[in-house]
């Protein structure tokens, strides 16, 4: 099911606040490490509110892209004979509650959308002339098809002084599945407040400087004193890989499973992502989450059940009227007791 939140009447501050609630199309390429201007770590810092993103609304390239969006849409309609309309809504799919879509246009009479781009790049017109375009745009389009369920999306590109190009992109379930998994994993970092792995990009370095202003650039640190700890850490990583292999073998040996009672709160047991991995390995008909914080019960440092439930399609989650249920052949999904 898709829910809509209108952007009509929103202030700029409200628009940005709504956008921070989940992953947008332009974030997809960043999460996959394809955006040369940002990084997963920098995006995490923004989504968690630890870093305020730079206001680039007055940059000339951004202004041109915004002001010429309608022109690009009209050029697309002229070139294809298709009619388009504004959406003016944040779209959220219950199957992917960590993501939203804010399409530039939707195509009238067709289950499809349109992404409008402008560029002064020297390289992109060459790509477009050869029937290609930047991978980060492809990720954005797949994200939109993931959220909307559309089988087709269009891309219109105005290369200043170089030409106008448009593309028809078909839905790829394999690509969407991989993208959804990456976005789901990233959003777990955001929900838990856990820092994602750092990389060597300028964007990550800038985010780290903002988060840790007392760091001393240029100083070196002798790791000789912790050499044994580093070796132990490496060995643990190898053991984790081996345990994952054993987990697959054990799941095969267990065979069909009717029900799994799985802890999801983290800290003393597995967290939401770990619990979902267990369920994905065992494929039970029925899942009952346990060991989570539910005010006024449970330890406050233990997470609630919501992060675990967000990893499942909405229709697979069933909130019970009590603390017990009968397991029958028809029982399936995630069963959440009430207290």
ABEGO torsion letter per residue (X at the ends): XBBBBBABGBBAAAAAAAAAABBBAAAAAAAAGABAABBAAAAAAAAAGABBBBBAAABAAAAAAAAAAAAAAAAAAAAAGBBBBBAGBBBBBAABAABBBBBABBBBGBBBBBBBBBBABAAAAAAAAAGBBBAAAAAAAAAAAAAAGBABBBBBBBBBGAEBBBBBBBBBAAAAAAAAAAAAAAAAAAAAGBBBBBBABAAAAAAAAAABAABBBGBBBBAAAAAAAAAAAAAAAAAAAAAAAAAAAAAAAAEBBABBBBBAAEGABBBAAAAAAAAAAAGBABBBBBGBBBOABEBAABBBAAAAAAABBAAABBBBABABBBBBAABBEBBBBBX
